[in-house]
Amino acid sequence: MNLRLWRSMEDLKAKREDLQSRVTREEERGRQKLATTEEVEELKSKEFGEVCGQAQTSTETAVIEEIQLPR
């Protein structure tokens, strides 16, 4: 009986270690996905800011050109 109990405990330990390694691996994947998502959002925000800045510059140039036209 003691031998069966010992084997069962060893099996449970092995399963626990396997499960822990899978959890750790999945957590790392989740962190990588989160970092990638945050990077994409940062790039989108940066690009959006640049586009808005270009649009504002174009609008200001158009107003200046309009004012300089002779009537």
N, C-alpha and C positions, 0 to 999 in steps of 0.2 A: 504493500500500500504506500509506503514512504517513497518508493521509486516512482510510482505513478504520479504522486503529488509533486515530486521534484521535477519530473518531465513536464507536467502541466504548467508548473511555474516557469520553467525555461521557455516553453512555447509562448506563454503569455508575455514574457520579457522580450522575446524576439519580435512578437507582433507589435508590442508597444514601441520598440526601437524603429521598426519599419514605418509605423504610423507617424512617429515623431519626425522621421526624415522626410516623409512625404509632406507633412504640414510645413516644415521648414522650407522645403523646395517651393511649395505653392505660395508661401508668404513672400519669398524672394521674388517670384514671378509677379505677384501683386504689386510689390514695391517698384519693380522695374516698369510695369505698366503705368503706375501712378506717376512716376518720374517722366515717362515719355509723354503722358497726357498733359502734365504741367508744362513741359517744354513746348509742346505744340500750342497750348493756349498762350504761352508767353510770346511765341513767335507770331501768332495770329494778332495778338494785341499790339505788338511792335509794328507789324505790317499795317494794321489798321491806322495806327497813329501816323505812320509815314504817308499813307494815302490821304488821310485827312489834312495833313500839313501841306501836301502837294495841291490838294483841292483848294485850300485857303489861299495859297500863293497864287494859283491860277485866277481865283476870284479877285484878289487884290490887283493883279496885273490888268485884268479886264477893266476894272473900275478906273485905274490910272489911265489906260489907253482911251477910255471913253471920255474922260475929263479933258484930255489933250486934243481931242478932235475939234477942228474949227467948225463953227456953226454958220 
